[in-house]
C-alpha cells in the first residue's frame, strides 16, 4: 500500500476524509478517529491524480520568503478586516433574510470562513488581500449556512440565489488562496 508521495494522517472528530496540500508541498490526510488504514488507502488511490497535480503546482510556486508581519501591521489588518466583514455581513444578511450572531476575525491556516450552529461567523483576516468579489463570496457562503448547515445542492442554490457568479470567486480562491498567506 504505497503511494508516490509521503503523507501524514491526522485523526480528529471529523466525519469525512480530506486531503490537504500545504504551501510547502506536504500531503496531510485528515481522517475520522475510527477510520481504517484500508479506507484511507482507497481514498488516496482515488485522489492520487489530484494530489500529484497539486503537489506539482506547489513545487512550481513555492511560498515566497516574505518577512513576518509586525504585530502593529497585523493588528491594523485585523481591524480593517473586522470593519469590512461587519459591513459586508450586515449587507448580505439583509438581502438573504438571515440573522447571525457574533463575527470573529481569525487567522486560520486552512479555512477562509466558518459558521457555527449558533450562527456565529468567523472570517480569515487575510481575505482582505483578495478581490472584493471573493470577500463577498465568502460572506454569502457563510450566511447561506444559516439556511442550510451543509454543502448540499440546496445550500449551493442559496449561494447562487444571492450571487449567481459565485463559481468564479470560489475558483479564484481555490487557485490563488495560498498566495494570501504570504502577507
N, C-alpha and C positions, 0 to 999 in steps of 0.2 A: 504494500500500500504506500507507494511513494508518488510524489508529485514533483514536477520540475522546478519547484520553488520551496524554500523553507517557510514555515508558518508557525504562529503561536496561537494556542487555543486559550480563550478567556471565557471561563464559565461564570454565569450570573443568573439572576432570577428572570431573565427574559423568556419569551415564549417561542421565538423563532431563531433560526441560524442566520448569520450575516457575515459578510466579508468586508474588511476594511483594508485599504492600501494606504499606508501612511505616506506623508510627504517625502520621507527618506527611503521609500521603497520597501517597507516591511509589510508582510501579509499577516493580518490578525483575523482569526476566526472567532466570532462571538457566538457562544452556544448556551442553550439552557443547561442548567445544572445536571439534569439526568440524561442528557443527550449521549448516545453511544458513539464510540470511535468509528464504527461502521457507517453510521448516519453522517457523521462529519466527512468521512472519506468520500461517500457517494455525492454529497453536496459539493465538495471541492472538485470532484471529477466532472460534475455537471457544469460548474462555473470556471473550469480551467482556462478556456479561451478568454473569458472576460478578465480573469486575474492576469494572464500573460499580457493582454493588451494594456491593462492599466499599469502593470509593472514597467512595461516598455515606455509608456508616457512619463512615468516617474523618473526613469533614467534619462530621458530626453530633456526633461525640465526639472533639474534638481532645484531644491529650495535655495533661494538667494541668501547669501550670508549678509543679512542686514543687522545693524547694531540693535540691541534691545531698546525698547521704548523707555524713556524716563518715566518715573511714576507720575510726574506732573503732566506729561503728554497723554499718558494712558488715562489719567483722571479726567482730562479735558475731553478726550474722545468718548469716554463713557457718559459724561454729562451731555454731550451732543447727541449721542445715541438715545439716551433717556428722553430727551426732548422730541427728537424725530419720531421715535416709536410711540410715544404718548399721543402725538398729534395724528399719526397715520392710523393707529389703532382706533382712536375715537372716531375718526372719519369713516373707516370701513365698517366698524361695528354698527354705526348708524345706518349705513347703506344695506348691510346684511341682516339688520334687525336681530342682533345678538348682544348679549351682555358679557362682561368679563370681570375678573377680579383684579388683582394687582398685576403690575408689569414689573418684571425684574430684568436687569441688564446683566448678562453673564459673559464669560469668556470660555465657552465650551470648545473642546478640540474637534468634536465630530458632529455637532448639531448647530443649526442656524436658528432654530426656534423650537419651542415646545409649548404644549397646553396641558395643564393638569385637569383632573376630573372636576376640581372645584372652579375651574375657569381662570386660574392664574396663568399668565403668559410669561415666557422667558424668551429673550432675544439676544443673539450674539452681537456685541458691540462692533465687531469687525465688519458687519454688513454695511456700515456707513460708507465704506470704501467701494461698494458695489454700485452699479447703475440704479437710479431711483426705482425703475420698474421691478428690479429684483427685490428691493425692500418691500414694495407694495405686495409682491407675490408672497413673500414670507409672512407678512401680516395677514393677508387674506387666507393663506393656508392654515395658519394657527387659529384664526377666528372661525374657519369652516369646521374645525373640531368642536366648536360649541354646538353645532348641529349634528355632526357625525363624528363620533370619537374613534375613528378608524381611518383606513385608507381604501375604503370600498369604492365601487363605481358611484354610489350615491354621494360620497364625500367629494370625489373629483367633479361631480356635477355641480355641487355647491360652489366649489372654487371657480369653475368655468362660468357659472351664472354671473359672478361678480367680475371676473377677469377672463374674458374669452381667449385672450392670447397668453395665458399663463404658461403654456408649454415652452415658449421661447425663453422665459425667465428661469424656469425650472432647469432647462437645458444649460443656460449660461452658468447657473450655479454649479451644476454637475461638472461642467468643463473648466470653469475658472475659479471656483470657490477656494481651492487650495491656495491660490495666489493671494487671497485676502489675509492669510496667516503670516504674511511677510511683514505686515505693519505692526 
